[in-house]
Each structure stands twice: as C-alpha cells, then as structure tokens.
C-alpha cells in the first residue's frame, strides 16, 4: 500500500525529557486519521516535527516516500504538505476571494499581486473552484476580517488547498467555532479526502467530530503512541480507557 506520510520512531526531547517519544505512524492516500489526547500529550509537538518547525532528536519524517526530516517548512510545503494552526491567520483587510487568489498565485510563483490582476483567468478560476469546495462562494466579496469564526476556518482550509497539498495537518479546526457552525465545517473537512488522493491528520478534542470523520484514531499519552486503530476499537481499548479514566480527551 502506498504511504502518503510516514513518521518513523520520531522522538523530540527537551534536555532529557521526551516530549514526543518514539512515535511511528503512517497515513495512506485518501485516509483520515484523528490524533487525540489530553493537553500536554504531545499532539502539537508531533505536528511541529512533521511540518518542520522542530527537528526530531531521532527518527525520520517521510512524505510520499521521500525523507524530509531535515527540510525547512517551506520546502515541505512545496512537496505537498499543508498545515493549519489553532489560531486563525487570514488577511482581514482583503476580500475572501483576494485571500484565495493571492494564495493561488503564491503557489504558481511570480509577483504576489493577485488582487490587482483579477483578469488573470487561471488564478480566478482556481480561486473560484476552491471557494466552491469550502462553501464560501457567497462570501467571496466579503472582507475576510468580517467573517464569523467558523467561516474563517473554512477560509484557512481554502488557503491550504491553494497550495495543492497531498497531506494536510489540521490543528484543532473546531476550536472556537460555535455549535451551530460545526456541522457545515465538518462537511467541508469531510470533502478533503473522499477520493481526492489527499490524506488528513487532524488534532481535535470534539470526540463526536473525531468519530464521525476518522478512518483511524491515534492516541498520544505522555508523548508516546498508545493506540492507533478504528474509532470503535480505540474507544473500546482497555488501555485507552485506563489511561484516560476521568480525563477529557
């Protein structure tokens, strides 16, 4: 089976303390894996190792079979790795369409003046397609800064898609999103895989979202991978239950 992303025995220490402890994990194309665990389990630290913000003390990170362990984040992005963060990051003074058009042009290269070159049909068409995919077409002319938080999350995903990633890291996409906006955002995220060839690794605390979306669930405990299996198998695992008895996943 082809592997989109492979984490091989990744360890990251601060001094002698392991923050990520010998974690091995693989994602296949079109696969959706949720990464869960309480605060301090090492989830964001693992994302930092995968995306290149931190270099592992030992172990390797492979993207599409190629070793990217020593590559900078921008080089990993060029090879097909995309990531969102827990806090929103959009250009609030630009429209939604301008945000996406700028991201599309940045991927294609050249002068970053997409908002002044709307006659560029290739960029406009690509941006329109992405906005349709994330269900923001009706908000294309709105300033990004005026969007509700759930809509900003959709726009962040749109910016990610503009980079044409094959592997997407989503860091708590539901954080701060109102309950009424969660279902629509879930459907956008569901569409990121589903025959696209893309793979998703998502950190999320909303267990109902995890159980709805994930093909497999990986559980981190004190930096180590405690379990990785189907959602049903993980929820029934006595070791998972014991580790998190009385804790909020």
C-alpha positions, 0 to 999 in steps of 0.5 A: 500500500502506498504511504502518503506520510510516514513518521518513523520512531520520531522522538523530540526531547527537551534536555532529557525529557521526551516530549514526543517519544518514539512515535511511528505512524503512517497515513495512506492516500485518501485516509483520515486519521484523528490524533487525540489526547489530553493537553500536554500529550504531545499532539502539537509537538508531533505536528511541529516535527512533521511540518518542520518547525522542530527537528526530531532528536531521532527518527525520520519524517517521510512524505510520499516516500521521500525523507524530509526530516531535515527540510525547512517548512517551506520546502515541505510545503512545496512537496505537498504538505499543508498545515493549519494552526489553532489560531486563525491567520487570514488577511482581514483587510482583503476580500475572501476571494483576494485571500484565495487568489493571492494564495493561488498565485503564491503557489504558481510563483511570480509577483504576489499581486493577485488582487490587482490582476483579477483578469488573470483567468487561471488564478480566478478560476482556481480561486473560484473552484476552491471557494466552491469546495469550502462553501464560501462562494457567497462570501467571496466579496466579503472582507475576510476580517468580517467573517464569523469564526467558523467561516474563517476556518473554512477560509484557512482550509481554502488557503491550504488547498491553494497550495495543492497539498497531498497531506494536510495537518489540521490543528484543532479546526473546531476550536472556537467555532460555535455549535451551530457552525460545526456541522457545515465545517465538518462537511467541508473537512469531510470533502478533503479526502473522499477520493481526492488522493489527499490524506488528513491528520487532524488534532481535535478534542470534539470526540463526536467530530473525531468519530464521525470523520476518522478512518483511524484514531491515534492516541498520544499519552505522555508523548508516546503512541498508545493506540492507533486503530478504528474509532470503535476499537480505540474507544473500546481499548482497555488501555485507552480507557485506563489511561484516560479514566476521568480525563477529557480527551 
